[in-house]
């Protein structure tokens, strides 16, 4: 088993345990469950925003601990003040050190779209996502069969949640596209070698139908990389480790977006 397969196997067990502890009917009583969601798709297409989905992530299987003393409230507020278009919050505890509480804290202090980033394998997790205040969910093509993706995406839409499907190669993209998706993300990280190459996004861009908002994920470390990806039709840029490696991720994000805006003006005037 590779790391992803191990994570998915343990996730099925985790979901079954949660169903016993927190039944769906209990989740549906949450304040957020009947609330209005915010469109991630629309925010990424806004010209007054950066297109950056700023991520809250304590650790990862490939990097280990990234930010052990993360202040979710301060970081989430700071990301928005810095000009991020949206937030991505890791809620997987075992592999990423996250929790549902992290997302709820971020929701409490922000009106922007929030992506729940986890390994979703069951409709229960989608109900859970809505109950903790998420606006969008992530479905990973490498972890699910095409029919599972379509079923889960359809269910998410029934709860007014948007769906970002993540792919790593052309095969996953062609097999898994369906009408219930809103955004398609290209993960630039090779799941087998963990090497990162943003050329993966560039190569797949032309194969993503224009009806879906294109998002590039992983390995985006400079504003110039964003400017380059925009030429290939990308409107969303998920950045986590680049900010999280700083003791104050929100300040790192602010400096990054200021540099990006300056670069945009220079290119416009060139």
Buried (B, 14 or more C-beta within 10 A) or exposed (E): EEEBEEBBEBBEEBBEEBEEEBEEEEBEEBEBBEBEBBBBBBBBBEEEBBBBBBBBBBBBEEEEEBBEEBBBBEBBBBBBEBBBBBBBBBBBBEBBBBBBEBBBBBBEEBEBBBBBBBBBBBBBBBBBBBBBBBBBBBBBBBBBEBEBBBBBBBBBBEBEBBBBBBBBBEEBBEEBBBEBBBBBBBBBBBBEEEEBEBEBBBBBBEEBEEEBBBBBBBBBEBBEBBBBBBEBBBBBBBBBBBBBEBEBBBBBBBEBBEEBEEBBEEEEEE
